[in-house]
Amino acid sequence: MWSFVAVSLLLIGVVLFSAMTGSLKVGAVQLIQGLWSGTDAQVNVVRDLRLPRIIVALMAGAALAVAGVLLQAVMKNPLADSGVIGISSGAALISLIAVTVFPALYFWMPAFSFLGGALAWAMVYGFSWKSGLNPVRLILIGVAVNAIFSGLGQSFNYRGSYAVTSINQVTTSTLSMKKWVDVEVILWYGGIGLLLALLVGTWCNYLSLQEKTARNLGLHVTRARLIISVIAVILASSATAIAGVIVFIGLLIPHIARQLVGSDHRWLIPFCALSGGLLLLVADTLGRTLLAPQEIPASIIMAIIGGPFLIFLIRRSDRIHGH
């Protein structure tokens, strides 16, 4: 409970700091009064340009963290993450193709992302299966699938189309210039995914047991894995559609969360949602303020943090899985 309180207070503080800091600075009292009255020109700029960015960062971080913990429950692998195993890059590629061909369907971008994420997940799961799931094989297959989809997505950069260039801003992990329509999209799709994730916490706990034990407790294991995987793909795809491909949140947050609140997914999932939103907002705020007026994308900040952490987890995986 103290961990929830601490993260919630940190989240409120970072939201206020992020809203007040930048090329246009406003005080806390001015911000609150301006949002209430709507007559302060400076606060109106913050409301229209900075607040959507903050909300998108919070929702995308929460979605990616929860997607990570769900995938780890399904695959029994602490290295599973939507960005590492190719789900995010698959979602980005298919949504980029679809919205380039049908630009009027921007609101449906997360649906196209879901198709791409589901395709990548099926490829990773299918190619990794060989008399069971080997954790190292799964990660290696995931890295290969991620490279394939990332390469195909980057090939769009060389077509020279204005439509592709403008859409590519969404899929290159930058949170700048987000609008309230982006907030609406990610709140709808990400909110539904987070709500569904909260409902399957007990199933995730059962999946941590031996498969035979879970069946004896009344769980339909295959169906549970499929449903939880679909929810994870929805979360990762909706975040990717709006915030771009951001890796390692689904690795960092679940691992830290287990140290703070334990392995009960009924507590772990909501804590990961809070912590994931906090982490991505911190990364975006740092990228926006460290070298102002230049910006460092949040995905680069996360890669700098997450790369060493992935090495640490891989080195521990031998002990975790008894190899």
N, C-alpha and C positions, 0 to 999 in steps of 0.2 A: 504493500500500500504506500509506503514511503517513497518507493521508486516511482509510482504513478504520480504522486504529489510533486516530486522533484522535477520530473520530466514535464508535467503540465505547467509548472511555474516557469521553467526554462523556456518552454514554447511560447508562453504569453510574452515573456521578456524579449525573445528574439523577434517575434512578430512586431512588437512596438518599435524595437531598434531598427528593424529592416524598413518599416514604414516611414520612420523619421529621418533615415540616413540616406544620403545619395547626393546627386548634383543639386537637388532641391531639398533643403533641410527645413523641417518644421519641428516645433516643440510638441511635447505630449499633450499639454493643455490645448494648444492651438489645433492639434490634430483632432482631438475628441470634439471640441466645440465646432470645428469646421465640418466634420462628418455629420454632426447633429443638425446644424443650421443650413449647410449647403451653400453658404454665401461667401466663403473664403476661397479666393481664386487659387491660391497655392495648394490648399487642401484638396480642391477639386482635381487638380493635376495629379496629386498623389492617389486620389481615389480612382481615377480613370486609367492610370498607367502603372502604378506600383502595387495597388491592392490586388488586381487580377494576377499579377506575377506571384505575389505571396501565396494566394490561395491555390494556384496551380502547383507551386512548389510543395505545399503542404499535402495536397491530395496525391500528387505523383509519388512523393516520397513514401507516404503511407501505403499506397497501392503496391509499390515495388517491394517494400519490406514485407508486407503480408503475403504477396505472391511468393517471395523467397521462403518464408516459413512453411507455407503450404506445400511447395515443391519438395522441400526437405522432408516433410512428413510422408509424402507419397513415395519418394524414392529412397527414404532412409539414408540420406546422404547429406552431410553438413556442407558440401561444396556446391549443392544445386542452387542456381540463381538464374533468373530469366535472362539476364544480360550475358552471363558466361556461357550458357548452353544454347544460345541462339534464338530464344523465343522473342526477345526484343528486336533483334535485327530482322527476323522473319516478319514480324508485325510491321516494322518500319518499311520494308520493301514492298509488301503487298498494298499497304495503305498509300504509299507514294505512287505506285502504278495506278491504283484505282482512282485516286483524287486527281491525278494528272489527266487521266482519260475523261473522268466525270467531275470537273471542278465544282459543279453545283451541289455535289453530295458531301460537302465538307462536314456537315453535322454527323454523317454516317461514317466518318473516318475511323472511329474506334471499332465499328463492326468489321470493316475491311482489315483493320489491324488484328482483330481476333482471328480471322481466317488465316492470316499469315503466321500468327503465333501458334495456332493449333497445328498448322502444317509443320512448323519447325519442331514443336514438341513431339509430334508423331514420328518424325524422322529420327530424332535423338533417342526416343524410347525404343523404337523399332530396331535401329541399328545397334543399340547397346545391349539388347537382350540376347543372351547366349547362355542358356541354362541358369538364368537368373541375371540380376543387375550387378555388375562389378563397378564400384564407385569410380575407380580410375578410368575404366573404359568409357563410362558415361560422360565424364568430364572431357576426355579426349575427343569423343564423337561430337559432344556439344561445341567444343572449340572449332572443330572442322565445319560443322553446320553453320556456326556463327560467321566463320570466315567466308563461306560461300554466299550467304545472304548479304553480308556487309559489302563484299566485292561487287555483287550485282547492284546493290543500292548506290554505291559510289560511282558506278558507271553512268548513272543518270546525270552526274555533274558535268559531263562532257558533251551533252546534247545541245547546250546553248539555248534551250527554250526558257522563256521568261516564266511560264507557268511552272515548269519544273524547278527553276531557281527559287521561286517564291515558296513553293511547297517544301523545298529542301530545307528551308529555314526551320521548319517544324521538326524535321527528322535529323537535325544535326545537334540536338541536345542543348539548344539555347533557350532560356526562359524569358528573353527580352521581348518586348512588344506584344505581350499577351493581352488579349481583350476579354471583355466580359462574356463574349460568345464562347471563348475557350473554357472559361470557368463553368459555364452552363454545361458544356459537353462533358468535362471531366467529373463534374458533380453528379451528373446522371449516371454515367457508366461506372465510374470509380465508386460512387456511393452505393450502387446496387451490389457491386463486387464485394465491397467491405462488409455490407450487411450480410450477404450470403456467407462470407468467411466466418463471421461470428457464430453462425448457426452450425458450422461443421467442426467446431473445436473438439467436441467429444469424439467424433470419428477420427480426428487426427491423433488423439490420445490412444485409441484402439490400434491404429496402424503402427504405433511404436512398439506394440507387442509382437510376439510371434504370430504368423498368419493363422496357424491352427487355433491358437488361444483367442484371437480376435473373432474367428468364426464361431467358436464355442460360446462367446459372449453375445452372439446374435448379429454380428456385423456382416453384411454382404461385402467382402473385401474388394472385389473387382469393381463393383458399382461405386463404392465409396471412393476408391482411387480415381475413377473416371470423373465423378462429380467434383471432387476437390481439385483435380487437374484443370477442369474446365473453368472453375472459379479463379484459379491462379492465372490462367491464360487471359481471362477477362480483365483482371487487375493489371497485369503486365502490359497488355495490349492498349488499354485505355490510357495508361501513363505514357507509353511510347508514342501514341498518336498525337498527344498534346505537348509533351515535354521532350520527346526525342529519346534516343537510346542512352540510358544512364545505367552503368554497371556497378556492381559491388554493394549496393544498398541492401539487397536481399541476402548478402553474405555477412556483412558487418552487423546489421541490426539484430537478426535472430540469435547470433552467437552471443552478443553482449546481453541481450534480453534474457537468455537462459541463465546467465550468471546472476541476474538481478531478481527475476520473478519465478525462476524454475521452469520446468518443462511441461507444465499443464497448459495446453493450448487455449483453454478458456480464459486464462490470464495472459498468455503469451501473445495471442493474436491482437487484442486491443493495445497492449503495450508496444508491440512492434509498429502498429499504426501510428501511435503518438511519436515514437522515437524516429521512425522513418521520415515523417513529415518534418520533425525538428532537424534531422541531419541534412536533408536536402535543402531546407531553407537556410541553414547555416552555410552550406557550401555555396549556394547562390548569392547570399549576402556578402560572403568573403570575396567571391569572384567579381562582384559588382563594385566593391569598395577598395580592395587592395591596391589596384593600379588605376583608380579613377582618373580621367573619364573612360579609359579603356576597360574592357570587361574580359574576364576569364570565364568561359562556360562552366557551369556546375559539373558537367560530365568530366571535365579535365581535373577539377578539384577532387572528385570522387575517385578517379583513376589513380591519382597520386596517393590518396589514402588507402584505397582498396587493393592496389597491387601487392604491396608488402603483406597485407593481411591475408590475401589468397595464398601466398607462399607459406605463411605461418600455418594456415589450415591444412594445406597439402602435406606439410611435414608432419603434422599431427595425425593425419588420416590413417597412417599405418597402425598407430596405437589404437585409434578409435575402432577400426574394423578388424583388428587382430591379424594383420598381414605381417 
